[in-house]
Amino acid sequence: MKSTFTVEFSGNQAESKEVIAKAKKVWVDEGGQNRKVKDLKTLDLYVKPEENAVYYVFNEEESGSFPLYED
C-alpha cells in the first residue's frame, strides 16, 4: 500500500516524508560527527502547525523542536 500524509495550514504544506527527513537531519547535526541515522532507534514527532513547530523525542530521551515550514 502506498500512502501519503500532508499537513496543510495557512497556505503552507509539509509532507510526512519531508518532516521525517528534517528530524533525521536534526538528529545527525546535533549529535556531532559520530552520530548516524542508524543510531536513531525511536522517533516520536508532534506537529503543531499553528506554532510552525515539530516537537521531537529521539530514542525516548532527547527532545526539542524545529520549524515545520521554512520562511
CHARMM-style PDB file with segment names, atoms N, HN, CA, C and O in Angstrom:
ATOM      1  N   MET     1       0.841  -1.180   0.000  1.00  0.00      PROA
ATOM      2  CA  MET     1       0.000   0.000   0.000  1.00  0.00      PROA
ATOM      3  C   MET     1       0.883   1.240   0.000  1.00  0.00      PROA
ATOM      4  O   MET     1       1.804   1.358   0.808  1.00  0.00      PROA
ATOM      5  N   LYS     2       0.600   2.141  -0.893  1.00  0.00      PROA
ATOM      6  HN  LYS     2      -0.148   2.044  -1.550  1.00  0.00      PROA
ATOM      7  CA  LYS     2       1.282   3.420  -0.924  1.00  0.00      PROA
ATOM      8  C   LYS     2       0.395   4.440  -0.216  1.00  0.00      PROA
ATOM      9  O   LYS     2      -0.819   4.472  -0.420  1.00  0.00      PROA
ATOM     10  N   SER     3       1.021   5.274   0.623  1.00  0.00      PROA
ATOM     11  HN  SER     3       2.007   5.248   0.788  1.00  0.00      PROA
ATOM     12  CA  SER     3       0.235   6.286   1.320  1.00  0.00      PROA
ATOM     13  C   SER     3       1.046   7.567   1.443  1.00  0.00      PROA
ATOM     14  O   SER     3       2.276   7.551   1.388  1.00  0.00      PROA
ATOM     15  N   THR     4       0.342   8.666   1.610  1.00  0.00      PROA
ATOM     16  HN  THR     4      -0.657   8.680   1.655  1.00  0.00      PROA
ATOM     17  CA  THR     4       0.971   9.950   1.865  1.00  0.00      PROA
ATOM     18  C   THR     4       0.214  10.636   2.996  1.00  0.00      PROA
ATOM     19  O   THR     4      -0.964  10.369   3.235  1.00  0.00      PROA
ATOM     20  N   PHE     5       0.919  11.525   3.683  1.00  0.00      PROA
ATOM     21  HN  PHE     5       1.876  11.742   3.489  1.00  0.00      PROA
ATOM     22  CA  PHE     5       0.311  12.297   4.755  1.00  0.00      PROA
ATOM     23  C   PHE     5       0.842  13.710   4.634  1.00  0.00      PROA
ATOM     24  O   PHE     5       2.049  13.937   4.716  1.00  0.00      PROA
ATOM     25  N   THR     6      -0.061  14.664   4.439  1.00  0.00      PROA
ATOM     26  HN  THR     6      -1.042  14.480   4.373  1.00  0.00      PROA
ATOM     27  CA  THR     6       0.333  16.052   4.252  1.00  0.00      PROA
ATOM     28  C   THR     6      -0.359  16.927   5.291  1.00  0.00      PROA
ATOM     29  O   THR     6      -1.562  16.808   5.522  1.00  0.00      PROA
ATOM     30  N   VAL     7       0.428  17.812   5.918  1.00  0.00      PROA
ATOM     31  HN  VAL     7       1.405  17.908   5.730  1.00  0.00      PROA
ATOM     32  CA  VAL     7      -0.115  18.807   6.834  1.00  0.00      PROA
ATOM     33  C   VAL     7      -0.239  20.098   6.052  1.00  0.00      PROA
ATOM     34  O   VAL     7       0.719  20.543   5.419  1.00  0.00      PROA
ATOM     35  N   GLU     8      -1.423  20.703   6.094  1.00  0.00      PROA
ATOM     36  HN  GLU     8      -2.201  20.342   6.608  1.00  0.00      PROA
ATOM     37  CA  GLU     8      -1.634  21.969   5.417  1.00  0.00      PROA
ATOM     38  C   GLU     8      -2.225  22.949   6.414  1.00  0.00      PROA
ATOM     39  O   GLU     8      -3.200  22.652   7.105  1.00  0.00      PROA
ATOM     40  N   PHE     9      -1.608  24.137   6.473  1.00  0.00      PROA
ATOM     41  HN  PHE     9      -0.816  24.379   5.911  1.00  0.00      PROA
ATOM     42  CA  PHE     9      -2.088  25.145   7.405  1.00  0.00      PROA
ATOM     43  C   PHE     9      -1.696  26.517   6.885  1.00  0.00      PROA
ATOM     44  O   PHE     9      -0.532  26.761   6.569  1.00  0.00      PROA
ATOM     45  N   SER    10      -2.655  27.393   6.801  1.00  0.00      PROA
ATOM     46  HN  SER    10      -3.601  27.195   7.058  1.00  0.00      PROA
ATOM     47  CA  SER    10      -2.405  28.794   6.453  1.00  0.00      PROA
ATOM     48  C   SER    10      -1.609  28.941   5.151  1.00  0.00      PROA
ATOM     49  O   SER    10      -0.704  29.769   5.054  1.00  0.00      PROA
ATOM     50  N   GLY    11      -1.961  28.127   4.160  1.00  0.00      PROA
ATOM     51  HN  GLY    11      -2.696  27.454   4.239  1.00  0.00      PROA
ATOM     52  CA  GLY    11      -1.332  28.218   2.858  1.00  0.00      PROA
ATOM     53  C   GLY    11       0.001  27.494   2.712  1.00  0.00      PROA
ATOM     54  O   GLY    11       0.612  27.538   1.645  1.00  0.00      PROA
ATOM     55  N   ASN    12       0.458  26.830   3.765  1.00  0.00      PROA
ATOM     56  HN  ASN    12      -0.039  26.794   4.633  1.00  0.00      PROA
ATOM     57  CA  ASN    12       1.713  26.073   3.722  1.00  0.00      PROA
ATOM     58  C   ASN    12       1.407  24.578   3.737  1.00  0.00      PROA
ATOM     59  O   ASN    12       0.390  24.149   4.282  1.00  0.00      PROA
ATOM     60  N   GLN    13       2.294  23.793   3.134  1.00  0.00      PROA
ATOM     61  HN  GLN    13       3.121  24.141   2.691  1.00  0.00      PROA
ATOM     62  CA  GLN    13       2.150  22.341   3.118  1.00  0.00      PROA
ATOM     63  C   GLN    13       3.462  21.686   3.512  1.00  0.00      PROA
ATOM     64  O   GLN    13       4.543  22.187   3.202  1.00  0.00      PROA
ATOM     65  N   ALA    14       3.350  20.552   4.204  1.00  0.00      PROA
ATOM     66  HN  ALA    14       2.472  20.144   4.456  1.00  0.00      PROA
ATOM     67  CA  ALA    14       4.527  19.745   4.535  1.00  0.00      PROA
ATOM     68  C   ALA    14       4.106  18.281   4.485  1.00  0.00      PROA
ATOM     69  O   ALA    14       3.142  17.883   5.140  1.00  0.00      PROA
ATOM     70  N   GLU    15       4.824  17.489   3.715  1.00  0.00      PROA
ATOM     71  HN  GLU    15       5.607  17.812   3.184  1.00  0.00      PROA
ATOM     72  CA  GLU    15       4.553  16.059   3.628  1.00  0.00      PROA
ATOM     73  C   GLU    15       5.289  15.327   4.739  1.00  0.00      PROA
ATOM     74  O   GLU    15       6.344  15.770   5.195  1.00  0.00      PROA
ATOM     75  N   SER    16       4.731  14.215   5.166  1.00  0.00      PROA
ATOM     76  HN  SER    16       3.874  13.856   4.796  1.00  0.00      PROA
ATOM     77  CA  SER    16       5.324  13.460   6.265  1.00  0.00      PROA
ATOM     78  C   SER    16       6.767  13.056   5.976  1.00  0.00      PROA
ATOM     79  O   SER    16       7.617  13.122   6.864  1.00  0.00      PROA
ATOM     80  N   LYS    17       7.049  12.641   4.751  1.00  0.00      PROA
ATOM     81  HN  LYS    17       6.359  12.588   4.030  1.00  0.00      PROA
ATOM     82  CA  LYS    17       8.422  12.210   4.435  1.00  0.00      PROA
ATOM     83  C   LYS    17       9.412  13.359   4.577  1.00  0.00      PROA
ATOM     84  O   LYS    17      10.562  13.141   4.959  1.00  0.00      PROA
ATOM     85  N   GLU    18       8.976  14.590   4.271  1.00  0.00      PROA
ATOM     86  HN  GLU    18       8.042  14.768   3.961  1.00  0.00      PROA
ATOM     87  CA  GLU    18       9.845  15.758   4.425  1.00  0.00      PROA
ATOM     88  C   GLU    18      10.099  16.051   5.905  1.00  0.00      PROA
ATOM     89  O   GLU    18      11.223  16.364   6.295  1.00  0.00      PROA
ATOM     90  N   VAL    19       9.061  15.950   6.716  1.00  0.00      PROA
ATOM     91  HN  VAL    19       8.148  15.696   6.399  1.00  0.00      PROA
ATOM     92  CA  VAL    19       9.184  16.211   8.153  1.00  0.00      PROA
ATOM     93  C   VAL    19      10.101  15.166   8.794  1.00  0.00      PROA
ATOM     94  O   VAL    19      10.943  15.510   9.624  1.00  0.00      PROA
ATOM     95  N   ILE    20       9.947  13.913   8.422  1.00  0.00      PROA
ATOM     96  HN  ILE    20       9.263  13.633   7.748  1.00  0.00      PROA
ATOM     97  CA  ILE    20      10.797  12.849   8.960  1.00  0.00      PROA
ATOM     98  C   ILE    20      12.238  13.050   8.528  1.00  0.00      PROA
ATOM     99  O   ILE    20      13.158  12.852   9.321  1.00  0.00      PROA
ATOM    100  N   ALA    21      12.443  13.443   7.279  1.00  0.00      PROA
ATOM    101  HN  ALA    21      11.695  13.604   6.634  1.00  0.00      PROA
ATOM    102  CA  ALA    21      13.809  13.704   6.796  1.00  0.00      PROA
ATOM    103  C   ALA    21      14.452  14.852   7.572  1.00  0.00      PROA
ATOM    104  O   ALA    21      15.635  14.780   7.903  1.00  0.00      PROA
ATOM    105  N   LYS    22      13.685  15.921   7.870  1.00  0.00      PROA
ATOM    106  HN  LYS    22      12.724  15.980   7.600  1.00  0.00      PROA
ATOM    107  CA  LYS    22      14.212  17.038   8.666  1.00  0.00      PROA
ATOM    108  C   LYS    22      14.591  16.561  10.061  1.00  0.00      PROA
ATOM    109  O   LYS    22      15.637  16.937  10.589  1.00  0.00      PROA
ATOM    110  N   ALA    23      13.732  15.725  10.661  1.00  0.00      PROA
ATOM    111  HN  ALA    23      12.882  15.419  10.232  1.00  0.00      PROA
ATOM    112  CA  ALA    23      14.017  15.218  12.002  1.00  0.00      PROA
ATOM    113  C   ALA    23      15.305  14.396  12.013  1.00  0.00      PROA
ATOM    114  O   ALA    23      16.118  14.531  12.928  1.00  0.00      PROA
ATOM    115  N   LYS    24      15.491  13.563  11.025  1.00  0.00      PROA
ATOM    116  HN  LYS    24      14.831  13.453  10.282  1.00  0.00      PROA
ATOM    117  CA  LYS    24      16.720  12.756  10.941  1.00  0.00      PROA
ATOM    118  C   LYS    24      17.944  13.643  10.769  1.00  0.00      PROA
ATOM    119  O   LYS    24      19.007  13.351  11.319  1.00  0.00      PROA
ATOM    120  N   LYS    25      17.802  14.725  10.010  1.00  0.00      PROA
ATOM    121  HN  LYS    25      16.939  14.963   9.564  1.00  0.00      PROA
ATOM    122  CA  LYS    25      18.912  15.660   9.827  1.00  0.00      PROA
ATOM    123  C   LYS    25      19.254  16.343  11.153  1.00  0.00      PROA
ATOM    124  O   LYS    25      20.429  16.508  11.483  1.00  0.00      PROA
ATOM    125  N   VAL    26      18.232  16.737  11.909  1.00  0.00      PROA
ATOM    126  HN  VAL    26      17.278  16.603  11.641  1.00  0.00      PROA
ATOM    127  CA  VAL    26      18.458  17.338  13.228  1.00  0.00      PROA
ATOM    128  C   VAL    26      19.199  16.348  14.119  1.00  0.00      PROA
ATOM    129  O   VAL    26      20.145  16.723  14.811  1.00  0.00      PROA
ATOM    130  N   TRP    27      18.779  15.099  14.105  1.00  0.00      PROA
ATOM    131  HN  TRP    27      18.010  14.794  13.543  1.00  0.00      PROA
ATOM    132  CA  TRP    27      19.431  14.052  14.909  1.00  0.00      PROA
ATOM    133  C   TRP    27      20.926  13.973  14.598  1.00  0.00      PROA
ATOM    134  O   TRP    27      21.757  13.968  15.507  1.00  0.00      PROA
ATOM    135  N   VAL    28      21.254  13.912  13.328  1.00  0.00      PROA
ATOM    136  HN  VAL    28      20.579  13.916  12.590  1.00  0.00      PROA
ATOM    137  CA  VAL    28      22.655  13.796  12.919  1.00  0.00      PROA
ATOM    138  C   VAL    28      23.416  15.093  13.230  1.00  0.00      PROA
ATOM    139  O   VAL    28      24.509  15.052  13.796  1.00  0.00      PROA
ATOM    140  N   ASP    29      22.841  16.235  12.862  1.00  0.00      PROA
ATOM    141  HN  ASP    29      21.953  16.269  12.402  1.00  0.00      PROA
ATOM    142  CA  ASP    29      23.530  17.514  13.024  1.00  0.00      PROA
ATOM    143  C   ASP    29      23.795  17.866  14.483  1.00  0.00      PROA
ATOM    144  O   ASP    29      24.839  18.436  14.800  1.00  0.00      PROA
ATOM    145  N   GLU    30      22.863  17.533  15.374  1.00  0.00      PROA
ATOM    146  HN  GLU    30      22.015  17.070  15.116  1.00  0.00      PROA
ATOM    147  CA  GLU    30      23.026  17.881  16.783  1.00  0.00      PROA
ATOM    148  C   GLU    30      23.901  16.882  17.536  1.00  0.00      PROA
ATOM    149  O   GLU    30      24.283  17.139  18.677  1.00  0.00      PROA
ATOM    150  N   GLY    31      24.218  15.771  16.926  1.00  0.00      PROA
ATOM    151  HN  GLY    31      23.908  15.563  15.998  1.00  0.00      PROA
ATOM    152  CA  GLY    31      24.980  14.741  17.615  1.00  0.00      PROA
ATOM    153  C   GLY    31      26.462  14.741  17.329  1.00  0.00      PROA
ATOM    154  O   GLY    31      27.197  13.902  17.851  1.00  0.00      PROA
ATOM    155  N   GLY    32      26.902  15.651  16.524  1.00  0.00      PROA
ATOM    156  HN  GLY    32      26.305  16.332  16.100  1.00  0.00      PROA
ATOM    157  CA  GLY    32      28.325  15.673  16.200  1.00  0.00      PROA
ATOM    158  C   GLY    32      28.658  14.699  15.080  1.00  0.00      PROA
ATOM    159  O   GLY    32      27.769  14.115  14.461  1.00  0.00      PROA
ATOM    160  N   GLN    33      29.941  14.536  14.833  1.00  0.00      PROA
ATOM    161  HN  GLN    33      30.663  15.011  15.336  1.00  0.00      PROA
ATOM    162  CA  GLN    33      30.401  13.739  13.697  1.00  0.00      PROA
ATOM    163  C   GLN    33      30.175  12.240  13.868  1.00  0.00      PROA
ATOM    164  O   GLN    33      30.147  11.515  12.874  1.00  0.00      PROA
ATOM    165  N   ASN    34      30.017  11.770  15.064  1.00  0.00      PROA
ATOM    166  HN  ASN    34      30.040  12.359  15.871  1.00  0.00      PROA
ATOM    167  CA  ASN    34      29.893  10.324  15.286  1.00  0.00      PROA
ATOM    168  C   ASN    34      28.464   9.802  15.206  1.00  0.00      PROA
ATOM    169  O   ASN    34      28.260   8.588  15.193  1.00  0.00      PROA
ATOM    170  N   ARG    35      27.477  10.677  15.151  1.00  0.00      PROA
ATOM    171  HN  ARG    35      27.643  11.664  15.161  1.00  0.00      PROA
ATOM    172  CA  ARG    35      26.086  10.233  15.174  1.00  0.00      PROA
ATOM    173  C   ARG    35      25.600   9.932  13.770  1.00  0.00      PROA
ATOM    174  O   ARG    35      25.782  10.728  12.848  1.00  0.00      PROA
ATOM    175  N   LYS    36      24.984   8.782  13.621  1.00  0.00      PROA
ATOM    176  HN  LYS    36      24.836   8.136  14.370  1.00  0.00      PROA
ATOM    177  CA  LYS    36      24.449   8.327  12.327  1.00  0.00      PROA
ATOM    178  C   LYS    36      22.943   8.084  12.451  1.00  0.00      PROA
ATOM    179  O   LYS    36      22.436   7.853  13.549  1.00  0.00      PROA
ATOM    180  N   VAL    37      22.243   8.137  11.336  1.00  0.00      PROA
ATOM    181  HN  VAL    37      22.655   8.324  10.444  1.00  0.00      PROA
ATOM    182  CA  VAL    37      20.802   7.873  11.320  1.00  0.00      PROA
ATOM    183  C   VAL    37      20.508   6.484  11.870  1.00  0.00      PROA
ATOM    184  O   VAL    37      19.490   6.289  12.535  1.00  0.00      PROA
ATOM    185  N   LYS    38      21.389   5.507  11.601  1.00  0.00      PROA
ATOM    186  HN  LYS    38      22.216   5.666  11.061  1.00  0.00      PROA
ATOM    187  CA  LYS    38      21.153   4.138  12.069  1.00  0.00      PROA
ATOM    188  C   LYS    38      21.154   4.034  13.594  1.00  0.00      PROA
ATOM    189  O   LYS    38      20.660   3.050  14.143  1.00  0.00      PROA
ATOM    190  N   ASP    39      21.712   5.051  14.294  1.00  0.00      PROA
ATOM    191  HN  ASP    39      22.114   5.850  13.848  1.00  0.00      PROA
ATOM    192  CA  ASP    39      21.708   5.071  15.758  1.00  0.00      PROA
ATOM    193  C   ASP    39      20.372   5.526  16.333  1.00  0.00      PROA
ATOM    194  O   ASP    39      20.140   5.409  17.536  1.00  0.00      PROA
ATOM    195  N   LEU    40      19.508   6.036  15.490  1.00  0.00      PROA
ATOM    196  HN  LEU    40      19.697   6.131  14.512  1.00  0.00      PROA
ATOM    197  CA  LEU    40      18.187   6.501  15.907  1.00  0.00      PROA
ATOM    198  C   LEU    40      17.246   5.306  15.982  1.00  0.00      PROA
ATOM    199  O   LEU    40      16.864   4.746  14.954  1.00  0.00      PROA
ATOM    200  N   LYS    41      16.874   4.918  17.185  1.00  0.00      PROA
ATOM    201  HN  LYS    41      17.184   5.373  18.020  1.00  0.00      PROA
ATOM    202  CA  LYS    41      16.031   3.728  17.386  1.00  0.00      PROA
ATOM    203  C   LYS    41      14.547   4.064  17.416  1.00  0.00      PROA
ATOM    204  O   LYS    41      13.729   3.310  16.890  1.00  0.00      PROA
ATOM    205  N   THR    42      14.192   5.199  18.033  1.00  0.00      PROA
ATOM    206  HN  THR    42      14.856   5.812  18.460  1.00  0.00      PROA
ATOM    207  CA  THR    42      12.791   5.630  18.044  1.00  0.00      PROA
ATOM    208  C   THR    42      12.737   7.113  17.703  1.00  0.00      PROA
ATOM    209  O   THR    42      13.626   7.883  18.067  1.00  0.00      PROA
ATOM    210  N   LEU    43      11.694   7.493  17.009  1.00  0.00      PROA
ATOM    211  HN  LEU    43      10.972   6.868  16.713  1.00  0.00      PROA
ATOM    212  CA  LEU    43      11.476   8.870  16.600  1.00  0.00      PROA
ATOM    213  C   LEU    43       9.999   9.192  16.797  1.00  0.00      PROA
ATOM    214  O   LEU    43       9.144   8.671  16.081  1.00  0.00      PROA
ATOM    215  N   ASP    44       9.704  10.049  17.767  1.00  0.00      PROA
ATOM    216  HN  ASP    44      10.399  10.472  18.348  1.00  0.00      PROA
ATOM    217  CA  ASP    44       8.329  10.487  18.022  1.00  0.00      PROA
ATOM    218  C   ASP    44       8.225  11.947  17.612  1.00  0.00      PROA
ATOM    219  O   ASP    44       9.014  12.782  18.054  1.00  0.00      PROA
ATOM    220  N   LEU    45       7.248  12.253  16.764  1.00  0.00      PROA
ATOM    221  HN  LEU    45       6.607  11.574  16.404  1.00  0.00      PROA
ATOM    222  CA  LEU    45       7.050  13.610  16.274  1.00  0.00      PROA
ATOM    223  C   LEU    45       5.659  14.104  16.630  1.00  0.00      PROA
ATOM    224  O   LEU    45       4.675  13.371  16.526  1.00  0.00      PROA
ATOM    225  N   TYR    46       5.596  15.353  17.048  1.00  0.00      PROA
ATOM    226  HN  TYR    46       6.395  15.949  17.132  1.00  0.00      PROA
ATOM    227  CA  TYR    46       4.341  16.017  17.388  1.00  0.00      PROA
ATOM    228  C   TYR    46       4.285  17.306  16.575  1.00  0.00      PROA
ATOM    229  O   TYR    46       5.093  18.210  16.787  1.00  0.00      PROA
ATOM    230  N   VAL    47       3.342  17.392  15.653  1.00  0.00      PROA
ATOM    231  HN  VAL    47       2.686  16.657  15.482  1.00  0.00      PROA
ATOM    232  CA  VAL    47       3.262  18.517  14.733  1.00  0.00      PROA
ATOM    233  C   VAL    47       2.224  19.517  15.242  1.00  0.00      PROA
ATOM    234  O   VAL    47       1.079  19.160  15.519  1.00  0.00      PROA
ATOM    235  N   LYS    48       2.652  20.786  15.361  1.00  0.00      PROA
ATOM    236  HN  LYS    48       3.582  21.076  15.136  1.00  0.00      PROA
ATOM    237  CA  LYS    48       1.754  21.872  15.754  1.00  0.00      PROA
ATOM    238  C   LYS    48       1.830  22.955  14.685  1.00  0.00      PROA
ATOM    239  O   LYS    48       2.603  23.903  14.814  1.00  0.00      PROA
ATOM    240  N   PRO    49       1.020  22.816  13.616  1.00  0.00      PROA
ATOM    241  CA  PRO    49       1.108  23.761  12.510  1.00  0.00      PROA
ATOM    242  C   PRO    49       0.823  25.202  12.935  1.00  0.00      PROA
ATOM    243  O   PRO    49       1.399  26.130  12.367  1.00  0.00      PROA
ATOM    244  N   GLU    50      -0.044  25.407  13.912  1.00  0.00      PROA
ATOM    245  HN  GLU    50      -0.512  24.654  14.374  1.00  0.00      PROA
ATOM    246  CA  GLU    50      -0.371  26.770  14.340  1.00  0.00      PROA
ATOM    247  C   GLU    50       0.824  27.464  14.999  1.00  0.00      PROA
ATOM    248  O   GLU    50       0.846  28.690  15.102  1.00  0.00      PROA
ATOM    249  N   GLU    51       1.808  26.696  15.439  1.00  0.00      PROA
ATOM    250  HN  GLU    51       1.791  25.699  15.355  1.00  0.00      PROA
ATOM    251  CA  GLU    51       3.042  27.245  16.014  1.00  0.00      PROA
ATOM    252  C   GLU    51       4.223  27.125  15.048  1.00  0.00      PROA
ATOM    253  O   GLU    51       5.344  27.508  15.383  1.00  0.00      PROA
ATOM    254  N   ASN    52       3.971  26.599  13.858  1.00  0.00      PROA
ATOM    255  HN  ASN    52       3.061  26.289  13.585  1.00  0.00      PROA
ATOM    256  CA  ASN    52       5.037  26.303  12.881  1.00  0.00      PROA
ATOM    257  C   ASN    52       6.133  25.481  13.549  1.00  0.00      PROA
ATOM    258  O   ASN    52       7.317  25.789  13.418  1.00  0.00      PROA
ATOM    259  N   ALA    53       5.733  24.446  14.257  1.00  0.00      PROA
ATOM    260  HN  ALA    53       4.771  24.196  14.363  1.00  0.00      PROA
ATOM    261  CA  ALA    53       6.712  23.670  15.021  1.00  0.00      PROA
ATOM    262  C   ALA    53       6.460  22.179  14.914  1.00  0.00      PROA
ATOM    263  O   ALA    53       5.324  21.711  14.833  1.00  0.00      PROA
ATOM    264  N   VAL    54       7.579  21.447  14.917  1.00  0.00      PROA
ATOM    265  HN  VAL    54       8.502  21.828  14.982  1.00  0.00      PROA
ATOM    266  CA  VAL    54       7.565  19.999  15.052  1.00  0.00      PROA
ATOM    267  C   VAL    54       8.376  19.696  16.303  1.00  0.00      PROA
ATOM    268  O   VAL    54       9.568  19.998  16.370  1.00  0.00      PROA
ATOM    269  N   TYR    55       7.729  19.103  17.284  1.00  0.00      PROA
ATOM    270  HN  TYR    55       6.761  18.857  17.229  1.00  0.00      PROA
ATOM    271  CA  TYR    55       8.416  18.703  18.509  1.00  0.00      PROA
ATOM    272  C   TYR    55       8.818  17.241  18.356  1.00  0.00      PROA
ATOM    273  O   TYR    55       8.046  16.426  17.852  1.00  0.00      PROA
ATOM    274  N   TYR    56      10.016  16.921  18.789  1.00  0.00      PROA
ATOM    275  HN  TYR    56      10.644  17.583  19.198  1.00  0.00      PROA
ATOM    276  CA  TYR    56      10.515  15.559  18.611  1.00  0.00      PROA
ATOM    277  C   TYR    56      11.042  14.988  19.913  1.00  0.00      PROA
ATOM    278  O   TYR    56      11.438  15.710  20.827  1.00  0.00      PROA
ATOM    279  N   VAL    57      11.033  13.664  19.962  1.00  0.00      PROA
ATOM    280  HN  VAL    57      10.712  13.076  19.219  1.00  0.00      PROA
ATOM    281  CA  VAL    57      11.703  12.906  21.023  1.00  0.00      PROA
ATOM    282  C   VAL    57      12.492  11.815  20.319  1.00  0.00      PROA
ATOM    283  O   VAL    57      11.925  10.950  19.651  1.00  0.00      PROA
ATOM    284  N   PHE    58      13.812  11.870  20.478  1.00  0.00      PROA
ATOM    285  HN  PHE    58      14.272  12.573  21.020  1.00  0.00      PROA
ATOM    286  CA  PHE    58      14.700  10.869  19.891  1.00  0.00      PROA
ATOM    287  C   PHE    58      15.039   9.824  20.946  1.00  0.00      PROA
ATOM    288  O   PHE    58      15.425  10.163  22.065  1.00  0.00      PROA
ATOM    289  N   ASN    59      14.894   8.577  20.591  1.00  0.00      PROA
ATOM    290  HN  ASN    59      14.580   8.302  19.682  1.00  0.00      PROA
ATOM    291  CA  ASN    59      15.271   7.451  21.456  1.00  0.00      PROA
ATOM    292  C   ASN    59      14.709   7.586  22.867  1.00  0.00      PROA
ATOM    293  O   ASN    59      15.349   7.211  23.849  1.00  0.00      PROA
ATOM    294  N   GLU    60      13.504   8.127  22.942  1.00  0.00      PROA
ATOM    295  HN  GLU    60      12.983   8.432  22.144  1.00  0.00      PROA
ATOM    296  CA  GLU    60      12.751   8.259  24.189  1.00  0.00      PROA
ATOM    297  C   GLU    60      13.450   9.090  25.266  1.00  0.00      PROA
ATOM    298  O   GLU    60      13.097   8.996  26.442  1.00  0.00      PROA
ATOM    299  N   GLU    61      14.446   9.910  24.874  1.00  0.00      PROA
ATOM    300  HN  GLU    61      14.732   9.987  23.919  1.00  0.00      PROA
ATOM    301  CA  GLU    61      15.134  10.691  25.898  1.00  0.00      PROA
ATOM    302  C   GLU    61      15.558  12.097  25.464  1.00  0.00      PROA
ATOM    303  O   GLU    61      15.598  12.994  26.305  1.00  0.00      PROA
ATOM    304  N   GLU    62      15.866  12.317  24.228  1.00  0.00      PROA
ATOM    305  HN  GLU    62      15.833  11.589  23.544  1.00  0.00      PROA
ATOM    306  CA  GLU    62      16.335  13.622  23.761  1.00  0.00      PROA
ATOM    307  C   GLU    62      15.196  14.332  23.052  1.00  0.00      PROA
ATOM    308  O   GLU    62      14.586  13.765  22.146  1.00  0.00      PROA
ATOM    309  N   SER    63      14.900  15.566  23.449  1.00  0.00      PROA
ATOM    310  HN  SER    63      15.396  16.026  24.185  1.00  0.00      PROA
ATOM    311  CA  SER    63      13.761  16.261  22.865  1.00  0.00      PROA
ATOM    312  C   SER    63      14.126  17.673  22.436  1.00  0.00      PROA
ATOM    313  O   SER    63      15.142  18.228  22.853  1.00  0.00      PROA
ATOM    314  N   GLY    64      13.277  18.236  21.596  1.00  0.00      PROA
ATOM    315  HN  GLY    64      12.451  17.785  21.256  1.00  0.00      PROA
ATOM    316  CA  GLY    64      13.457  19.587  21.102  1.00  0.00      PROA
ATOM    317  C   GLY    64      12.440  19.873  20.024  1.00  0.00      PROA
ATOM    318  O   GLY    64      11.410  19.203  19.939  1.00  0.00      PROA
ATOM    319  N   SER    65      12.722  20.863  19.200  1.00  0.00      PROA
ATOM    320  HN  SER    65      13.558  21.407  19.269  1.00  0.00      PROA
ATOM    321  CA  SER    65      11.784  21.217  18.128  1.00  0.00      PROA
ATOM    322  C   SER    65      12.537  21.837  16.959  1.00  0.00      PROA
ATOM    323  O   SER    65      13.696  22.233  17.077  1.00  0.00      PROA
ATOM    324  N   PHE    66      11.845  21.906  15.836  1.00  0.00      PROA
ATOM    325  HN  PHE    66      10.903  21.584  15.741  1.00  0.00      PROA
ATOM    326  CA  PHE    66      12.335  22.590  14.644  1.00  0.00      PROA
ATOM    327  C   PHE    66      11.137  23.110  13.875  1.00  0.00      PROA
ATOM    328  O   PHE    66      10.021  22.635  14.085  1.00  0.00      PROA
ATOM    329  N   PRO    67      11.344  24.095  12.970  1.00  0.00      PROA
ATOM    330  CA  PRO    67      10.234  24.666  12.214  1.00  0.00      PROA
ATOM    331  C   PRO    67       9.600  23.665  11.247  1.00  0.00      PROA
ATOM    332  O   PRO    67      10.299  22.909  10.572  1.00  0.00      PROA
ATOM    333  N   LEU    68       8.292  23.672  11.194  1.00  0.00      PROA
ATOM    334  HN  LEU    68       7.725  24.286  11.742  1.00  0.00      PROA
ATOM    335  CA  LEU    68       7.580  22.824  10.238  1.00  0.00      PROA
ATOM    336  C   LEU    68       7.731  23.383   8.833  1.00  0.00      PROA
ATOM    337  O   LEU    68       8.024  22.640   7.896  1.00  0.00      PROA
ATOM    338  N   TYR    69       7.533  24.677   8.681  1.00  0.00      PROA
ATOM    339  HN  TYR    69       7.295  25.281   9.442  1.00  0.00      PROA
ATOM    340  CA  TYR    69       7.633  25.335   7.381  1.00  0.00      PROA
ATOM    341  C   TYR    69       8.836  26.273   7.408  1.00  0.00      PROA
ATOM    342  O   TYR    69       9.102  26.930   8.415  1.00  0.00      PROA
ATOM    343  N   GLU    70       9.546  26.327   6.311  1.00  0.00      PROA
ATOM    344  HN  GLU    70       9.331  25.793   5.493  1.00  0.00      PROA
ATOM    345  CA  GLU    70      10.663  27.278   6.175  1.00  0.00      PROA
ATOM    346  C   GLU    70      10.105  28.615   5.712  1.00  0.00      PROA
ATOM    347  O   GLU    70       9.163  28.667   4.922  1.00  0.00      PROA
ATOM    348  N   ASP    71      10.684  29.673   6.200  1.00  0.00      PROA
ATOM    349  HN  ASP    71      11.450  29.631   6.842  1.00  0.00      PROA
ATOM    350  CA  ASP    71      10.226  31.028   5.811  1.00  0.00      PROA
ATOM    351  C   ASP    71      10.721  31.385   4.444  1.00  0.00      PROA
ATOM    352  OT1 ASP    71      10.439  32.477   3.951  1.00  0.00      PROA
TER     353      ASP     71
END
